[in-house]
Amino acid sequence: MHNAGLPLCTATLLASIVAITPPLAAQSPSKRTSEQIRAPYDAHKGEFDHLLCDWEFTSQSPEFGPEH
């Protein structure tokens, strides 16, 4: 018994690959200098430090007093 769905799936897969490949091949590699690559990093490097640092909390409990 011949499975008619397999050639259709294969043709669809090949058409998808052909449709995707030209845009990827058209992209040129980045020719930025190391200073150009580093500038955005340096401009934003401290913006999320508050998420990475050590967190400290203080509280005041009527039963146990101040906590840190």
DRENZA-199279 format. One record per residue (C-alpha): x, y, z; residue in one letter. Coordinates in steps of 0.5 Angstrom, whole numbers, plus 500, padded with zeros to 3 digits. Layout:
BEGIN
+-----+-----+-----+---------+
!  xx !  yy !  zz ! residuo !
+-----+-----+-----+---------+
!   X !   Y !   Z !       A !
...
+-----+-----+-----+---------+
This chain:
BEGIN
+-----+-----+-----+---------+
!  xx !  yy !  zz ! residuo !
+-----+-----+-----+---------+
! 500 ! 500 ! 500 !       M !
! 503 ! 507 ! 498 !       H !
! 502 ! 513 ! 503 !       N !
! 500 ! 519 ! 499 !       A !
! 502 ! 524 ! 505 !       G !
! 509 ! 523 ! 505 !       L !
! 511 ! 526 ! 498 !       P !
! 506 ! 532 ! 500 !       L !
! 510 ! 533 ! 507 !       C !
! 517 ! 532 ! 503 !       T !
! 515 ! 537 ! 498 !       A !
! 512 ! 542 ! 503 !       T !
! 518 ! 541 ! 508 !       L !
! 523 ! 543 ! 502 !       L !
! 519 ! 549 ! 499 !       A !
! 519 ! 552 ! 507 !       S !
! 527 ! 551 ! 507 !       I !
! 527 ! 554 ! 500 !       V !
! 523 ! 560 ! 502 !       A !
! 527 ! 561 ! 508 !       I !
! 534 ! 560 ! 506 !       T !
! 535 ! 566 ! 501 !       P !
! 533 ! 571 ! 507 !       P !
! 538 ! 568 ! 511 !       L !
! 544 ! 568 ! 506 !       A !
! 542 ! 575 ! 504 !       A !
! 544 ! 578 ! 511 !       Q !
! 551 ! 580 ! 511 !       S !
! 556 ! 579 ! 518 !       P !
! 557 ! 585 ! 522 !       S !
! 563 ! 589 ! 521 !       K !
! 562 ! 593 ! 528 !       R !
! 569 ! 595 ! 531 !       T !
! 570 ! 593 ! 538 !       S !
! 568 ! 600 ! 541 !       E !
! 562 ! 600 ! 537 !       Q !
! 560 ! 593 ! 540 !       I !
! 562 ! 595 ! 547 !       R !
! 558 ! 602 ! 547 !       A !
! 551 ! 600 ! 548 !       P !
! 553 ! 595 ! 554 !       Y !
! 557 ! 600 ! 557 !       D !
! 551 ! 605 ! 557 !       A !
! 546 ! 600 ! 560 !       H !
! 550 ! 596 ! 564 !       K !
! 548 ! 599 ! 571 !       G !
! 540 ! 599 ! 569 !       E !
! 539 ! 592 ! 572 !       F !
! 544 ! 592 ! 578 !       D !
! 538 ! 592 ! 583 !       H !
! 535 ! 586 ! 581 !       L !
! 542 ! 582 ! 582 !       L !
! 545 ! 585 ! 589 !       C !
! 544 ! 583 ! 596 !       D !
! 537 ! 584 ! 598 !       W !
! 536 ! 587 ! 605 !       E !
! 529 ! 588 ! 609 !       F !
! 527 ! 591 ! 615 !       T !
! 521 ! 590 ! 619 !       S !
! 518 ! 592 ! 626 !       Q !
! 514 ! 586 ! 630 !       S !
! 510 ! 588 ! 636 !       P !
! 512 ! 581 ! 639 !       E !
! 519 ! 580 ! 637 !       F !
! 522 ! 588 ! 635 !       G !
! 526 ! 590 ! 630 !       P !
! 528 ! 585 ! 625 !       E !
! 534 ! 586 ! 619 !       H !
+-----+-----+-----+---------+
